[in-house]
Amino acid sequence: MADKRGREKGSSGVSQGHAELEQIARRVKMLDDRLDNLDSIVTTLVQRVMDKPLTIELTCPKCSQQIEINVTSSSRMRGGI
């Protein structure tokens, strides 16, 4: 009888381990998707900054203060002074 309980417990442990691995795989895929999105955003920003200056305005979630970030490139703009 003790052997039967041990086998049942072992099989549910395998099932639980499999479920945890699936959850970890889903989380890794979500992280990979987020990193791909972030990469796309950064690439777009860099391309835009190389063409002209960029201003990003953010609001601090804690103090609600407006934050302005100016990003410029070191390349000369065409047709400039």
KEFIBA-161612 format. One record per residue: x, y, z negated of N, C-alpha, C in turn; residue in one letter. Coordinates in nm, 4 decimals, decimal comma, padded with zeros to 6 digits, m for minus. Atoms other than C-alpha are relative to their C-alpha. Example, Ala and Ser with C-alpha at 12.3 -4.5 7.8 and 13.67 -1.06 7.14 Angstrom:
<recs>
      n.c1      n.c2      n.c3     ca.c1     ca.c2     ca.c3      c.c1      c.c2      c.c3  type
   00,0890  m00,1190   00,0000   01,2300  m00,4500  m00,7800   00,0900   00,1200   00,0000     A
  m00,0820  m00,1190   00,0060   01,3670  m00,1060  m00,7140  m00,0770   00,1090  m00,0730     S
</recs>
This chain:
<recs>
      n.c1      n.c2      n.c3     ca.c1     ca.c2     ca.c3      c.c1      c.c2      c.c3  type
   00,0823  m00,1186   00,0000   00,0000   00,0000   00,0000   00,0872   00,1257   00,0000     M
  m00,0910  m00,1133   00,0039   00,2869   00,2373  m00,0812   00,0654   00,0205   00,1359     A
  m00,0603  m00,0114  m00,1315   00,4424   00,1590   00,2578  m00,0941   00,0686   00,0987     D
   00,0987  m00,0584  m00,0897   00,1195   00,2510   00,4367  m00,0112   00,1513  m00,0225     K
   00,0068  m00,1430   00,0305   00,1018   00,5898   00,2579   00,1243   00,0708   00,0521     R
  m00,1248  m00,0595  m00,0480   00,4652   00,6563   00,3443  m00,0012   00,0183   00,1506     G
   00,0085  m00,0102  m00,1459   00,4013   00,5864   00,7133  m00,0973   00,1103   00,0409     R
   00,0967  m00,1045  m00,0318   00,0930   00,8114   00,7169   00,0599   00,1379  m00,0238     E
  m00,0625  m00,1278   00,0331   00,2854   01,0927   00,5508   00,1069   00,0340   00,1028     K
  m00,1047  m00,0224  m00,0982   00,5733   01,0485   00,7929  m00,0556   00,0422   00,1342     G
   00,0579  m00,0361  m00,1295   00,3509   01,0656   01,1009  m00,0597   00,1404  m00,0037     S
   00,0533  m00,1359   00,0082   00,1786   01,3835   00,9779   00,1143   00,1009  m00,0071     S
  m00,1176  m00,0870   00,0036   00,5221   01,5318   00,9087   00,0540   00,0236   00,1397     G
  m00,0444  m00,0137  m00,1389   00,6184   01,4638   01,2702  m00,0956   00,0922   00,0752     V
   00,1009  m00,0839  m00,0649   00,2927   01,6219   01,3870   00,0180   00,1460  m00,0410     S
  m00,0196  m00,1365   00,0495   00,3542   01,9256   01,1683   00,1289   00,0578   00,0578     Q
  m00,1266  m00,0470  m00,0581   00,7145   01,9500   01,2907  m00,0172   00,0373   00,1462     G
   00,0268  m00,0288  m00,1413   00,5923   01,9372   01,6519  m00,0777   00,1312   00,0134     H
   00,0776  m00,1236  m00,0032   00,3395   02,2142   01,5818   00,0885   00,1204  m00,0308     A
  m00,0915  m00,1095   00,0330   00,6107   02,4291   01,4231   00,0927   00,0305   00,1172     E
  m00,0854  m00,0222  m00,1164   00,8363   02,3766   01,7269  m00,0756   00,0718   00,1108     L
   00,0809  m00,0689  m00,1005   00,5536   02,4808   01,9584  m00,0192   00,1466  m00,0364     E
   00,0174  m00,1388   00,0449   00,4948   02,7939   01,7481   00,1300   00,0780   00,0205     Q
  m00,1292  m00,0665  m00,0206   00,8668   02,8779   01,7578   00,0219   00,0256   00,1484     I
  m00,0146  m00,0179  m00,1450   00,8689   02,8252   02,1355  m00,0871   00,1148   00,0497     A
   00,0881  m00,1114  m00,0387   00,5703   03,0622   02,1729   00,0586   00,1334  m00,0440     R
  m00,0585  m00,1254   00,0505   00,7414   03,3249   01,9575   00,1230   00,0397   00,0807     R
  m00,1189  m00,0289  m00,0806   01,0652   03,2966   02,1565  m00,0429   00,0527   00,1368     V
   00,0495  m00,0479  m00,1293   00,8680   03,3388   02,4811  m00,0540   00,1419  m00,0123     K
   00,0506  m00,1361   00,0213   00,6901   03,6449   02,3388   00,1154   00,0988  m00,0132     M
  m00,1168  m00,0864   00,0160   01,0263   03,7923   02,2354   00,0687   00,0223   00,1341     L
  m00,0616  m00,0111  m00,1321   01,1683   03,7206   02,5805  m00,0808   00,0947   00,0887     D
   00,0852  m00,0900  m00,0781   00,8692   03,8940   02,7434   00,0169   00,1444  m00,0449     D
  m00,0180  m00,1365   00,0517   00,9105   04,1959   02,5159   00,1348   00,0571   00,0426     R
  m00,1323  m00,0460  m00,0416   01,2822   04,2164   02,5960   00,0011   00,0323   00,1494     L
   00,0110  m00,0297  m00,1428   01,2018   04,1988   02,9693  m00,0694   00,1337   00,0221     D
   00,0717  m00,1279  m00,0115   00,9532   04,4850   02,9285   00,0894   00,1159  m00,0416     N
  m00,0902  m00,1043   00,0473   01,2049   04,6883   02,7302   00,1091   00,0268   00,1030     L
  m00,1020  m00,0155  m00,1032   01,4691   04,6250   02,9967  m00,0540   00,0791   00,1179     D
   00,0615  m00,0730  m00,1110   01,2307   04,7492   03,2649  m00,0161   00,1480  m00,0340     S
   00,0186  m00,1388   00,0425   01,1531   05,0644   03,0661   00,1332   00,0739  m00,0013     I
  m00,1318  m00,0645   00,0072   01,5206   05,1407   03,0006   00,0557   00,0231   00,1399     V
  m00,0479  m00,0152  m00,1377   01,6094   05,0816   03,3662  m00,0693   00,1164   00,0686     T
   00,0754  m00,1098  m00,0599   01,3330   05,3185   03,4778   00,0460   00,1342  m00,0562     T
  m00,0466  m00,1246   00,0619   01,4465   05,5832   03,2289   00,1370   00,0400   00,0517     L
  m00,1353  m00,0303  m00,0487   01,8092   05,5576   03,3398  m00,0058   00,0502   00,1436     V
   00,0130  m00,0466  m00,1383   01,7108   05,5918   03,7058  m00,0549   00,1418   00,0045     Q
   00,0585  m00,1346   00,0009   01,5009   05,8966   03,6239   00,0996   00,1031  m00,0527     R
  m00,0973  m00,0932   00,0583   01,7729   06,0561   03,4087   00,1096   00,0317   00,0996     V
  m00,1037  m00,0262  m00,0996   02,0220   06,0171   03,6900  m00,0489   00,1002   00,1036     M
   00,0556  m00,0965  m00,0945   01,7869   06,2226   03,9098  m00,0202   00,1371  m00,0620     D
   00,0282  m00,1283   00,0645   01,6825   06,4925   03,6635  m00,0092  m00,0212  m00,1512     K
   00,0074   00,0132   00,1467   01,6789   06,5658   03,2879  m00,1349  m00,0554  m00,0445     P
   00,1198   00,0641   00,0533   01,4249   06,3823   03,0749  m00,0210   00,0455  m00,1437     L
   00,0343  m00,0358   00,1371   01,2470   06,4947   02,7577  m00,1001  m00,1013  m00,0529     T
   00,0888   00,0964   00,0645   01,0901   06,2387   02,5249  m00,0508   00,0637  m00,1286     I
   00,0581  m00,0536   00,1226   00,8502   06,3581   02,2549  m00,0659  m00,1137  m00,0769     E
   00,0530   00,1051   00,0869   00,7699   06,1249   01,9663  m00,0576   00,0632  m00,1259     L
   00,0538  m00,0421   00,1289   00,5687   06,1597   01,6475   00,0436  m00,1021  m00,1046     T
  m00,0453   00,0881   00,1071   00,7201   06,0174   01,3281  m00,1223  m00,0639  m00,0668     C
   00,1164   00,0650   00,0602   00,4790   05,7547   01,1902  m00,0129   00,0246  m00,1506     P
   00,0051  m00,0213   00,1450   00,5705   05,8401   00,8297  m00,0376   00,1429  m00,0364     K
   00,0239  m00,1396   00,0394   00,5775   06,2213   00,8181  m00,0797   00,0790   00,1031     C
   00,0766  m00,0622  m00,1084   00,3876   06,3015   01,1445   00,0698   00,1211   00,0604     S
  m00,0761  m00,1107  m00,0578   00,6646   06,5427   01,2447   00,0293  m00,0317   00,1466     Q
  m00,0272   00,0164  m00,1429   00,7131   06,5963   01,6200   00,1516  m00,0050   00,0220     Q
  m00,1423   00,0163  m00,0287   01,0543   06,4756   01,7452   00,0176   00,0108   00,1506     I
  m00,0260  m00,0178  m00,1424   01,1913   06,5888   02,0821   00,1415  m00,0472   00,0299     E
  m00,1297   00,0536  m00,0399   01,4764   06,4006   02,2499   00,0238   00,0403   00,1447     I
  m00,0366  m00,0405  m00,1352   01,6453   06,5519   02,5559   00,1125  m00,0900   00,0483     N
  m00,1006   00,0879  m00,0572   01,8383   06,3124   02,7777   00,0408   00,0580   00,1349     V
  m00,0508  m00,0533  m00,1255   02,0591   06,4465   03,0561   00,1141  m00,0863   00,0502     T
  m00,1104   00,0764  m00,0569   02,3103   06,2936   03,2910   00,1198   00,0924   00,0207     S
  m00,1201  m00,0792  m00,0210   02,6649   06,4043   03,3574   00,0228   00,0256   00,1498     S
  m00,0152  m00,0235  m00,1439   02,6163   06,3981   03,7366  m00,0648   00,1326   00,0372     S
   00,0545  m00,1284  m00,0424   02,5500   06,7225   03,9196  m00,1278  m00,0204   00,0804     R
   00,1249   00,0055  m00,0753   02,2041   06,7852   04,0526   00,0232   00,0597   00,1385     M
  m00,0141  m00,0509  m00,1372   02,1793   06,8383   04,4300  m00,0709   00,1341   00,0132     R
   00,0630  m00,1286  m00,0243   02,1080   07,1919   04,5377   00,0069   00,0938  m00,1196     G
  m00,0114  m00,0846   00,1177   02,2028   07,3317   04,1980   00,0995   00,1122   00,0185     G
  m00,0901  m00,1157  m00,0048   02,4095   07,6380   04,1191   00,1435  m00,0451   00,0055     I
</recs>
